[in-house]
Amino acid sequence: MIENKSLDSSSYNKDSSNRFELLLFYLGSRRRFGINVLKVKEVISCPPLNPLPASDPNVLGVLTLREDTFPIIHLAQAIKSSFTTLSKEDMYKGSIITTEINRRTEGFWISKVDKIVVID
């Protein structure tokens, strides 16, 4: 849910620099996590992933999306969350957050998107 404010242009410029939007999501537990919306390219349902032999155990595979190929990281496992076991059925019930950080595209597997919050 994004907060809508009716602002004149002078107050918008002042207020917009203090606004921060977070996409809140879950990794399989009740604990919520967040990522800056400016870093998110899109959120998609988890498609079949291509395996990546001899990769880091946190990498679920690679995905080619819109002519860009990038790794999909099992974020819960990477941060050593209590939810680390992931069956193929559970994987396809989740979503992928595609991000662009430092001019690199990476995907993060998440179990569920919660909402977008605006912090002033």
Buried (B, 14 or more C-beta within 10 A) or exposed (E): EEEEEEEEEEEEEEEEEEEEBBBBBBBBEEEEBBBEBEBBBEBEEBEEBEEEEEEEEBBBBBBEBEEEEBBBBBBBBBEEBEBBEBEEEBBEEBBBBBBBEEEEBBBBBBBEBBEBBBEE
